[in-house]
Amino acid sequence: ESGFEGKRADVGCRQVISISEQLDDKANTIWFLNNFGIAYLNLSDYPKALEYYQKALTMNEQLGDKAGIGNILGSIGAIYKNLSDYSKALEIYQKALTINEQLGNKKGISRNLSNIGAVYCDCLSDYPKALEYFNKALIINEQLGTKAGIAINLGNIGNCYNGLLDYNKALEYQLKALKINEEIRNKHQIVNSNLNIGGTYQQLGKLNEALKYETKALSLALEIGTKDFIKGAYEELAIIDSAMGNYKGAYE
């Protein structure tokens, strides 16, 4: 969005919230604040997203809504992760985890454990610590029978083993994740699984297999229009083509 359009959108957000506050409709005010936070988070405007989430958090604290507090803390943790403030992200995620444990909210606990694991895996490269959290989250998702959560955690565990250079173990988990994602027809995660599997086959030197999975990932990513995955697939295919001596294809 342009700077002018962004300012106009923000004015609109503030007007909606102001009207809701005047009506003393706290539940809807929190709902608007939370959703505007999501919108700015998706636009990668982290300071603006944080502003709205902090307001929603304050209102939930005033109402004593622990479930609401736990949910918003999870979102705030994601912002600090994106801002590369990993110690703050872990601190916020741990607070959310404590609240969800007090509430016995297994779904929230699983989500918090996965988020903490992601910081240790993706940001701090502490793979043993990440595995500890991902495995705990996996157990809870298996208890709940949430296939989407099971698949995500299997994929995360696979990525940790990749970081530990245990590629065969990584592949075992990534293939399990792909199978579940295909069963539940989660296209976004099917792309992610194919990308991860292709990357692991590449590390194993099995370039034809790597090419097969990365090509599948690119085709589906183009279909659903996920730019990050499209970029990732092109990067992996360039590496594979280069390794196979197809330098023209790699350049393209």
N, C-alpha and C positions, 0 to 999 in steps of 0.2 A: 504494500500500500504506500501511497505517497505521503509525505510529511503532513500535507494539508488534510488528506483523507484520514490519516491516523489521528490527528487532533480532533477532527470532527467526530470520529467514532468515539473517542474518549469523552468528549462533551456529552454525546448521546448516552453513554454508559452512566455518567455521573447524574444526568437528568433522571434516568430511569430509577437509579438508586435513591435519589433525593425524594422522588414521588413516593416510593415504597416506604421510606423512612417517615415521611409526613403522615402516611396512613397508619403508622406504627405497626406495620406488618413485618415483624422480625423474621419470620420463617421465609417469606419471599425475598426480603432484603438479603439474607444470607444466600439464598438460592441464586440471586442475580450476581452477588459478589463472587461466588464460587465459579459460576459459568463465565463471567468476564475474565476471571483468573485463568480458566482453561483456555479461553480464546487467545489471550495474550501469550500464554505459555506456548500454544501452537504456532504463534507468530514469532516465537523466539524473542519476544520483548520481556525479558525476565524481570527487570525492575518494576515494570507496570504490573505484571502478573503477581509479583510479590506484594505489591501495594494492596491489590484487591483481596488476595488470600489472607494477608495480615488483618485486614478489616473484618473479614468473615470469621477468622480465628477469634478475634476479640469478642465479637458478638456471641459466638458459641460458648466462650468462656463465661460470659455474663449470664447466659442461659443455663450453664452447667451441663451442656450437651456433650458428654464424653465421646459418643460415637462420631458426632460432627467434628469435634476437635481432632480425633484420631485420623479421620479422612483428610482434613485440611493439612495437618502436619505431614502426611504422606506426600501431598502435592508440593508443599514448601520444600521438603527434602529433595524432590526432583529438581526444583529450581536451583538450589545450591549445588547439586551435582552438575547441572548444565553450566553453572558459573565457575566450575572447577574448584569450589570450596568443599573439598571432600570430607574434612573433619566436621564441618558444620552440617553437611548432608547426613553423615552417620549419626551425629548427635540428635538431629530432628527425627530421623527414621527410628532411632532407639526409643525416643519419647512416644512416638506413634505405636511402636511395638508394645511398650509397657501398658499403654492405655487399652489396646486391643486384647492383651492378655488378661487385664483386669475385667474386661467385659466378656471374655470368653468368645470373642469374635474370631473364629478360626479362619474365615476368608480374609479378614484384615490382617491377621497374624501372618498368614502365608504370603500375602502381598508385601508386607513389611520385611519379612525374611528375604524374599526374592530381591527387593530393592537394596537391602544391605549387602547381599551377596554380589549384586551387580556393581556396587561401588568397589568392593574388594577385587572383583574379577577384572572389570573393564577399566578401572581408573588407577587402582593401586597395585595391580598384578600380584596380589596376595592370593594365589589360587587355592592353597589348602584352607585358608579362612573362608574364602568364597564357597568352596565345596561344603563346608560345615553348614552354612546358611541355606544353600540351595537344596541340600539333602533333607534338612528339616522341613523346608517348604514343600518338597516333593512328598514327604510322608503325609503331611496335612492334606494336600490336594488329593492324594490317593484315598485317604479317609473320607473326604468329601465327595469323591467321585467326579471331580471337575476335570474333564479331559483336556480342556484348553490350558489350564494351569499345570497339569501333569506334563503336557508337551513342552510348554515353555521352560519348565524346570529341567526336563531331560535335555533340552537343547543347551541350557545354561551350563549344566554339568559337563556336557560334551565340550563346550568351549573352554571350560576350566582345564580339562584333560589336554586339550590342544595347547593351552598355555604351559602345561607341564611336559609337553612334547611326547605325550603318550597318545599317539595318533590313532592307533587301533581301538583304544578305549574310547576316545573321542567319537570315532565313527560309530561305535556300538550305540552310544546314547543319541547321537544325531539322527541315525536311521530310525530309531524307535520314535523320536520326536516327529520325524517326517510322516511316518505311518499313521500316527494319531492325528496329525494336522490334516492329512488327506481324508481320514475317516470323518472328521467333523467339518471338512471343507472350508478350513480357515485359510483363505488365499494369501493373506498377508504373511502368516507364519509358514505357509508352504514355501513361499519365496525365500524367507529367512533360512529355513532348513536346507533348501537346495544350495543356497549360497555357502552355508557353513560346511555342508558335506563336500561340495566342490573344492573348497579351500583345504579341507583335510586330505582329500585324495591328491591334491596338488603337493602337499607336504610329504605324502607317501611316495611321490614320484609316479603316480598312476594318472598320467595326463589325459588319456582318453576318457577315463571315468570322470575326472575333474571337468573336462570339456562338456560332457553330457549333462552334468548337474548344473553347471554355470549357465549353459545355454537354456535349460529349462527355467532357471531363475530369471534370466533376462526376458524371455518370452512372456512369462506371467507378470513380471514387474511392469513391462510395457503395457500389458493388458489392463492392469489396475492403476497404472500411473503413479506408482510410488517412486519419486525421484531419487531418494537416498539408495533404494535397492537397485534402481537402474544404474546409477553411478557405480555402486559396488560391483555389480555384475560385469560392467564394461572393464573395470579395473582388473578383476580376476581373469577375465577372458584375454586381456592384453598380456598379462603375466604368462598365462598358459600358452598363448600363441608364440610369444617370444621364446619360451622354453622349448617349444616344438620346432623352432626355426622358421616360423611363419612371421617374419618381421614386418611385412607389409600389413598383414592382418592386425598385428599388435599395434602398429602405428595408427591404423584407422580406428 
